[in-house]
Amino acid sequence: MSESRIATAKANPGKIDDFTCNDCPVRDRMLFAGIDLRGTEDLLRPVRHLWYEPGETIYHQGGEACALYSVRRGVVKLSSSSPDGDVRIVRLLGPGFTIGLEALVEDAYEHQASALSMVDVCRIPADAVQKLARDQPPLCRRLMQQWHDQLQQADAHLTELTTGVVRERVLRLIHILDDFGRSGDTEFYLPSNQDCAALVAARVESVSRVMASLKRAGYLVRVPSGGWRLDRSRDPAAKE
C-alpha cells in the first residue's frame, strides 16, 4: 500500500480511522485479542488501518511478503494462478481472520488477496508480529489457531460449494457470505455472477438464473446502502 493511497484514505472520512490497537473497538475478535499490548506502542506504530473497494488487490501472488492483514470487515478472496494462466479461488475469509500469515515464514505471498466486498483491514508488519510473538506466547498459539481454522474452513467450503445442484451451491455460497456479514454487519455484499460462478464451479448463465430467481422470490433483498440481506421468512426453494 503506497503512502499516497494512505494519504488519500485520510482525506476521506470513510477510508481510514486513526486509533491504536489498544483502542480498537473490535479487538476482541482480531489477531491481538487477549494479548497484552501495554508498552508496545512503538512496535505497533507502523500498523495501518485501510479500506479496499470491491475488486481491489490487497497483495499479489509472488509479491514480497512483508505484512499480515487482519480483516475487520468484509470478505477477502484468496486466489492462485497457475503457470498457464488459470486462476483458482482457494479461500474466502471474513472478519476476524488474518491473511498473509505466510509472511511469518516465507519471502513471497502464496496467493493473491482481493476484496470481494468493501474490505476494512489492519496492515501489520510481519517483523512487528514476530517480535511481539517472542514476548507473548498466547499470540503464537493464536497464529497457529488461525492457520488451522483457515485450512478447516477451506475444506468445508470446498465441499459445500462443489456438491449438489447449482441452486444448492449458490444458496450455500449466499449463506456463507451472510454469515461473514453477521460478524460485523446485518447485510452483505454480493460478488459478481462471474465470481460466484467460479466459487461454485458452475456456468455464469446458470448462476445468473438462480440469483434472479432468488431476487424475484424475495429471499435475496437489496438494501439502500447497496448491500444485500436475506429474508428468511421466504422460501429459498421457491423458484418464483
Buried (B, 14 or more C-beta within 10 A) or exposed (E): BEEEBBEEBEEEEEBBBEEBBEEBEBBEBBBBBEBEBEEBEEBBEEBBBBBBEBEEEBBBBEBEBBBBBBBBBBBBBBBBBEEEEEEEBBBBBBBBBBBBBBBBEEEEBBBBBBBBBBBBBBBBBBBBBBEBBEEBEEBEEBBEEBBEBBEEBBEEBEEBBEEBEBBBBBBBBBBBBBEBBEBBBEBBBBBEBEBBBBBBEBEBEBBBBBBEBBBEBBBBBEEEEEBBBBEEEBEBEEEE
